Amino acid sequence: MATYLLVVVGALNWGLMGLFDINLVSSLLGDGTMLEKIVYILVGLSAVIDVMMHMSYCKMCSSKK
């Protein structure tokens, strides 16, 4: 659940960047801070975990085995 929420945060941040040139993470945590970098690392790791675990919880993918 935590990885899913972090991926959603990352996706929303990218959407805001693309549409309005607003970086929500840096706005909330400060630009170039260590905390901002940690959030980006956690979002990236969460995406990797979600991709790796996808087939175990996706009904469409698991039925193709």
C-alpha distances in whole Angstrom, upper triangle without the diagonal:
4,5,5,6,9,10,11,12,14,15,17,18,20,21,23,24,26,27,28,28,26,24,21,20,23,25,22,23,26,27,27,26,24,21,21,21,18,16,17,17,13,13,15,13,10,12,14,11,10,14,14,12,13,16,14,12,14,17,20,19,19,23,24,25
4,5,5,6,9,10,11,12,14,15,17,19,20,21,23,24,26,27,26,24,21,19,17,20,22,19,19,23,24,24,22,20,17,17,18,15,13,14,14,10,10,13,11,8,11,13,11,10,14,15,13,15,18,17,15,17,20,23,22,22,26,27,27
4,5,5,6,9,10,11,12,14,15,17,18,20,21,23,24,25,25,23,20,18,17,20,22,20,20,23,23,23,22,20,17,17,17,14,12,12,12,8,8,9,8,5,7,9,7,7,10,12,11,12,15,15,14,15,19,21,19,20,24,25,25
4,5,5,6,9,10,10,12,14,15,16,18,20,21,22,24,24,22,20,18,17,20,22,20,21,24,24,24,24,22,20,18,19,17,14,14,14,11,9,11,11,7,8,11,9,7,10,13,11,11,15,14,12,14,17,18,18,19,22,23,24
4,5,5,6,9,10,11,12,14,15,16,18,20,21,22,22,20,17,15,14,18,19,17,18,21,22,22,21,21,17,16,17,15,12,13,14,11,9,12,12,9,10,13,12,11,14,16,15,15,18,18,16,17,20,22,22,23,26,27,28
4,5,5,6,9,10,11,12,14,15,16,18,20,21,20,18,15,13,12,15,17,15,15,18,19,19,18,17,14,13,14,12,9,9,10,7,5,9,9,6,8,11,11,10,13,15,15,15,19,19,18,19,22,23,23,24,27,28,29
4,5,5,6,9,10,11,12,14,15,16,18,20,19,18,15,14,13,16,18,17,17,20,20,20,20,19,17,15,15,14,11,10,11,9,6,8,9,6,6,10,10,8,11,13,13,13,17,18,16,16,20,21,20,22,25,25,26
4,5,5,6,8,10,10,12,14,15,16,18,18,16,14,13,13,16,17,16,17,20,20,21,21,21,18,16,17,16,12,12,14,12,9,11,13,10,9,13,13,11,13,17,16,15,19,19,17,17,20,21,21,23,26,27,28
4,5,5,6,9,10,11,12,14,15,16,16,13,11,9,9,13,14,13,14,16,17,18,18,18,15,13,14,13,10,10,12,11,8,11,13,11,11,15,15,14,16,19,19,18,22,23,21,21,24,25,25,27,29,30,31
4,5,5,6,9,10,10,12,14,15,14,13,10,10,9,12,14,14,14,16,16,16,17,17,15,12,12,12,9,8,10,10,6,8,11,10,9,13,14,13,14,17,18,18,21,22,21,21,24,25,24,26,29,29,30
4,5,5,6,9,10,11,12,14,14,13,11,11,11,14,16,16,17,19,18,19,20,20,18,15,16,16,13,11,14,13,9,11,14,12,10,14,15,13,14,18,18,17,21,22,20,20,23,23,22,25,28,28,29
4,5,5,6,9,10,10,12,12,11,10,9,10,13,14,14,16,18,18,19,20,21,18,15,17,17,14,13,16,15,11,14,16,14,13,17,18,16,18,21,21,20,24,25,23,22,25,25,25,28,30,31,32
4,5,5,6,9,10,10,10,8,6,6,7,10,11,11,13,14,14,16,17,18,16,12,14,15,12,10,14,14,11,13,16,15,14,17,19,18,19,22,23,22,26,27,25,25,28,28,28,30,33,33,35
4,5,5,6,9,10,9,9,8,9,10,12,13,15,16,17,16,17,18,19,18,14,15,17,14,11,15,15,12,12,16,15,14,17,19,18,18,21,23,21,25,27,25,24,28,27,27,29,32,32,33
4,5,5,6,8,9,9,9,10,12,14,15,16,18,19,18,20,21,23,21,17,19,20,17,15,18,18,15,16,19,18,16,19,21,19,20,23,24,22,26,28,26,25,27,27,27,30,32,32,34
4,5,5,5,6,5,7,7,10,12,12,13,16,16,16,18,20,21,20,16,18,20,16,15,19,19,16,17,21,20,18,22,24,22,23,26,27,26,29,31,29,28,31,30,30,33,35,35,37
4,6,6,4,5,6,8,10,11,12,14,16,16,14,16,18,20,19,15,17,19,16,14,18,19,16,17,20,20,18,21,24,22,23,26,28,26,30,32,30,29,32,32,31,34,36,36,38
4,6,6,8,9,12,14,15,15,18,19,19,18,19,22,24,22,19,20,22,19,17,20,21,18,18,22,21,19,22,25,23,23,27,28,26,29,32,30,29,31,30,30,33,35,35,37
4,6,8,11,12,15,16,16,18,20,20,19,22,24,26,24,21,22,24,21,19,23,23,20,21,25,24,22,25,27,25,25,29,30,28,31,33,31,30,33,32,32,35,37,37,39
4,5,9,11,14,14,13,16,18,18,17,20,22,24,23,20,21,24,21,19,23,24,21,22,26,25,23,27,29,27,28,31,32,31,34,36,34,33,35,35,35,38,40,40,42
4,7,9,12,12,11,15,16,16,14,16,19,22,21,17,19,21,19,17,21,22,19,20,24,24,22,25,28,27,27,30,32,31,34,36,34,33,36,36,35,38,40,40,42
4,6,9,9,8,11,13,13,12,15,17,19,18,14,17,19,16,15,19,20,17,19,23,22,21,24,27,26,27,30,31,30,33,35,33,32,36,35,35,38,40,40,42
4,6,6,6,9,10,10,9,12,13,16,14,11,13,15,13,12,16,16,14,16,19,19,19,22,24,23,24,27,28,28,31,33,31,31,34,34,34,36,39,39,40
4,6,5,6,8,10,10,13,13,15,13,10,13,15,12,12,15,16,14,16,19,18,18,22,23,22,24,27,27,27,31,32,30,30,33,34,33,35,38,39,40
4,5,5,6,8,8,10,10,12,10,7,10,11,8,9,12,12,11,14,16,16,17,20,21,21,23,25,26,26,30,30,29,29,33,33,33,35,38,38,39
4,5,5,5,5,7,8,11,9,6,9,12,10,10,14,15,14,16,19,19,19,22,24,24,25,28,29,29,33,34,32,33,36,37,36,38,41,41,42
4,6,6,7,10,11,14,12,10,13,15,13,13,17,17,16,19,22,21,22,25,26,26,28,31,31,31,35,36,34,34,38,38,38,40,43,43,44
4,6,9,11,11,13,10,9,12,13,11,13,16,16,15,18,21,20,21,24,25,25,27,30,30,30,34,34,33,33,37,37,37,39,42,42,43
4,7,9,7,9,7,6,10,11,9,11,14,14,15,17,19,19,21,23,24,25,27,29,29,30,34,34,33,34,37,38,37,39,42,43,43
4,6,6,9,8,7,10,12,12,13,16,17,17,19,21,22,23,25,27,27,29,31,32,33,36,37,36,36,40,41,40,42,45,45,46
4,6,9,9,7,9,12,12,12,15,17,17,18,21,22,22,24,26,27,28,31,32,32,36,37,36,37,40,40,39,41,44,44,45
4,7,8,7,7,11,11,11,13,16,16,17,19,21,22,23,25,26,28,29,31,32,35,36,36,36,40,40,39,41,44,44,44
4,5,5,6,9,10,11,13,14,16,17,19,20,22,23,25,26,28,29,30,32,35,36,35,36,40,41,39,41,44,44,44
4,5,5,6,9,10,10,12,14,15,16,18,20,21,22,24,26,27,28,30,33,34,33,35,38,39,38,39,42,43,43
4,5,5,6,9,10,11,12,14,15,16,18,20,21,22,24,26,27,28,32,32,31,32,36,37,36,37,40,41,41
4,5,5,6,9,10,11,12,14,15,17,19,20,21,23,25,26,27,30,31,30,31,35,35,34,36,39,39,40
4,5,5,6,9,10,11,12,14,15,17,18,20,21,23,24,26,29,30,29,30,34,35,33,35,38,38,38
4,5,5,6,9,10,10,12,14,15,16,18,20,21,22,24,27,27,27,29,32,33,32,33,36,37,36
4,5,5,6,9,10,10,12,14,15,16,18,20,21,22,26,26,25,26,30,31,30,31,34,35,35
4,5,5,6,9,10,11,13,14,15,17,19,20,21,24,25,25,25,29,30,28,30,33,33,34
4,5,5,6,8,10,11,12,14,16,17,18,20,23,24,24,25,29,29,27,29,32,32,32
4,5,5,6,9,10,10,12,14,15,16,18,21,21,21,23,26,27,26,27,30,31,31
4,6,5,6,9,10,10,12,14,15,16,20,20,20,21,24,25,24,25,28,29,29
4,5,5,6,9,10,11,13,14,15,19,20,20,20,24,25,23,24,28,27,28
4,5,5,6,9,10,11,12,14,17,18,18,19,23,24,22,23,26,26,26
4,5,5,6,9,10,10,12,15,16,15,17,20,21,20,21,24,25,25
4,5,5,6,9,10,10,14,15,15,15,19,19,18,19,23,23,23
4,5,5,6,9,10,13,14,15,16,19,20,17,19,22,22,21
4,5,5,6,8,11,12,12,14,18,19,16,17,21,21,20
4,5,5,6,9,10,10,11,15,16,14,15,18,19,19
4,6,5,8,10,11,11,14,14,12,14,17,17,17
4,6,7,9,11,11,15,15,12,13,17,16,16
4,6,6,7,9,12,14,11,11,15,15,15
4,6,6,6,10,10,8,9,13,13,13
4,6,5,8,8,5,6,9,10,10
4,6,8,10,8,7,10,12,11
4,6,9,8,7,11,13,13
4,6,5,6,9,10,12
4,6,5,6,9,11
4,6,5,7,10
4,5,5,7
4,5,6
4,6
4
